[in-house]
């Protein structure tokens, strides 16, 4: 193999696939990146056997070929080189990748490409397309609510349902639930539901930053793998097998009090209260006080740490229903308020021991449920 390409393009490509390189593994070759010529371009691939990422780099191909080299070493090497043309040459004995750039030269020992695990391919299945910006905001609003502990594997994933022209994504960790409904660019022929690892969606989300065109999503007929096809990259992931909780049953269908406040004001008040909540079991108290004779009410947000002090903030609120109080974990509050767009947010509550439901007023498709914390008032 012999080719040349720009340092910045190769560096970007290695950064993309590097997210799929295995860190701890019993198969050392998965700590490598596969370099191969493919239809006049350089193809870079990496896999940890759960997720595989492939991207393509434009270049001038002189001789076809392939090699696999240590991902971290070659990535650090390329990123340290000047932004000029790089020449890559594979030498057969010993098998190595020769790297030349300006007045720099290096040799990286490699492994035969045949030893690299076969990359999963998704040729057929249920195919749809979703707008890149819509997909990005949906992942942002849902994926953080997935569990990080492996005690219940299904909760480390995001339930993705497609039916007709609607896409529903839901994540829960036992303390909170995030659900977002959006429209698909291309309807699916048959309804389908799968559990995609949260980490996979986080990697796809990073790649969406430079994506303008719709993302093509393909789920295999056996529901074992999913393929995300982007402009210059492909992500293939194993799906999580199991039964996701019936999240629709976890969303309260009624409320005693509905409080509508400015999102930025709410976020600021919670951020201030969370400074004291850090040393007070992470508890932020919310008290809803309706206005007299239909006037403007207020939402009182407070936190206290026994040894350090306390904080109290008030913001104007439109309150429907009776006076109410509820307490939340400050991190969960910050998380949900951080992913909502500007405008107003509604908080629906029933009692201090019932879940609180957050809904942005500007978007009907997003619902976030947070379990309360039990406190002495």
Number of C-alpha atoms within 10 A of each C-alpha: 18 18 20 20 20 18 20 17 17 23 20 16 22 27 16 20 24 22 18 24 24 21 11 10 12 8 12 12 25 25 23 25 28 27 21 19 22 15 9 16 17 24 19 25 27 30 29 21 19 15 25 23 26 24 20 23 22 14 19 15 19 13 12 16 17 20 25 28 24 19 22 15 11 20 19 13 14 20 16 11 19 15 15 12 18 24 20 19 20 23 16 11 6 10 17 20 26 16 19 18 20 12 7 10 12 14 16 16 16 21 19 15 18 11 11 21 15 10 15 18 12 15 9 10 16 17 17 20 21 22 18 20 16 14 22 20 15 23 20 17 26 26 26 22 28 25 22 15 10 9 9 13 16 24 26 24 29 32 27 17 16 23 16 14 17 17 23 20 24 28 30 27 18 13 16 21 23 26 25 21 18 19 19 21 16 16 18 18 13 10 13 16 16 23 27 23 23 23 18 25 22 16 17 23 21 13 18 19 11 12 17 12 14 21 21 19 18 21 24 17 13 7 18 15 23 27 24 20 18 21 16 13 20 19 25 26 24 19 22 21 14 12 12 20 14 8 14 11 8 12 18 15 9 11 17 13 20 24 23 23 23 18 20 17 14 24 17 14 20 25 18 16 24 24 17 23 24 17 16 18 14 21 26 29 23 21 17 26 23 23 16 8 6 10 11 13 21 21 24 19 23 23 28 23 17 10 8 9 11 15 17 16 17 16 14 19 24 21 26 19 17 12 15 20 19 24 26 21 20 22 17 18 20 16 14 22 23 15 15 22 16 14 13 19 22 19 19 24 25 20 15 19 15 15 25 24 24 24 20 23 19 13 15 11 15 22 20 25 23 23 20 22 19 12 13 4 7
